[in-house]
Amino acid sequence: MTDRTRIEELIADLRQGPLAARRAATAELGTGGEAAVEPLIAAMQAGDNEVRWYAARALVQIGEAAIDPLLAAMRAAEDRDFRRYATAALAGIGEPAIEPLVAVIESADADLQPFAALALCRIGEPAVEPLLRLMESPDPKTQERAALLLWKMGEPGAGPLTEALEAGSRSANNK
């Protein structure tokens, strides 16, 4: 589905349609691929939280094609509600979003870092290895951000964090 008119009709259903129309629009937009990404993000930015929720669900269905545009929109927007729903979409996309989210943590992007951290925590175990790699960074601040994030993950991250710290301690003692 790349028909701009159809996408606009479906976005209108997200904004004002009855429940059944909103659900149907979400499902159809979710199969819309890259052509639906920007209109969905625009709907999230201009809509209320209910519209944001439906648009985020459609973006999750679209998947990887939505990651970079979502991150770019989050950088440009200061609306915390929009950012929260975009974060939920990134978390819902899951594994394909891990590396771009880890890059946000590594770059210490102060505006997006809390949102990236939340998404990575929601993704959970698949994000552990990339975060453990960040702990090997020569930058102590990056190491600290990665360690804190692994700790915040709870069980999926805390065990590997402890093992990494113990291995680092053993390695330092052997020098």
C-alpha positions, -999 to 999 in steps of 0.1 A, spaced: 0 0 0 17 31 -12 -14 51 -22 -10 84 -4 -48 90 -4 -55 57 12 -28 63 39 -45 97 46 -79 80 49 -65 55 74 -48 82 94 -81 100 96 -97 68 109 -70 66 135 -78 101 146 -116 101 146 -130 67 137 -149 44 159 -130 16 177 -134 -9 149 -123 16 123 -92 25 144 -82 -11 148 -87 -18 111 -67 13 101 -39 2 125 -37 -32 109 -38 -19 74 -12 9 81 10 -17 97 13 -34 63 19 -1 46 57 -3 48 79 26 45 53 48 28 32 48 60 61 57 84 62 95 80 24 99 81 22 78 112 49 97 129 32 130 120 -1 116 134 18 108 166 32 143 168 -1 160 163 -24 136 180 -36 128 214 -23 98 233 -50 75 219 -39 84 184 -3 79 194 -11 45 207 -27 33 175 1 49 154 28 33 175 12 -1 171 12 3 133 49 14 134 57 -18 154 41 -38 127 61 -20 100 93 -27 120 128 -19 110 119 8 84 104 29 112 135 30 135 156 58 120 126 80 113 113 75 148 147 84 163 150 115 141 115 126 151 124 121 188 155 143 184 134 170 168 104 169 191 103 180 227 69 166 234 74 140 261 42 122 254 52 118 217 87 106 229 71 81 253 49 65 226 78 65 201 99 47 228 71 21 231 72 16 194 109 11 193 107 -13 222 79 -32 204 101 -34 172 126 -52 194 159 -66 182 162 -45 150 161 -14 172 189 -25 196 219 -12 178 204 22 170 193 25 207 227 14 219 243 41 197 221 67 215 235 54 249 271 54 236 268 89 222 254 102 255 226 120 237 212 136 268 177 143 252 172 107 240 192 87 264 164 81 290 141 70 262 167 47 246 174 32 281 137 25 287 133 9 253 164 -13 258 151 -24 292 118 -33 277 136 -53 249 155 -71 276 178 -101 271 186 -95 234 201 -61 244 225 -76 270 254 -85 247 255 -51 229 255 -34 263 282 -57 276 303 -46 245 298 -9 256 313 -18 290 345 -25 271 346 11 259 377 31 267 354 59 280 346 54 317 313 73 313 302 50 285 311 20 307 291 35 336 260 41 314 261 6 301 266 -9 336 237 11 350 214 1 322 223 -36 326 215 -32 363 182 -15 356 172 -44 333 169 -66 363 174 -103 360 183 -103 322 211 -78 327 222 -80 363 237 -115 361 258 -108 330 268 -75 345 280 -92 377 299 -118 356 315 -91 335 326 -71 366 340 -102 383 359 -112 351 373 -76 349 383 -78 385 401 -111 380 418 -98 349 430 -67 367 443 -88 396 463 -110 372 483 -80 358 
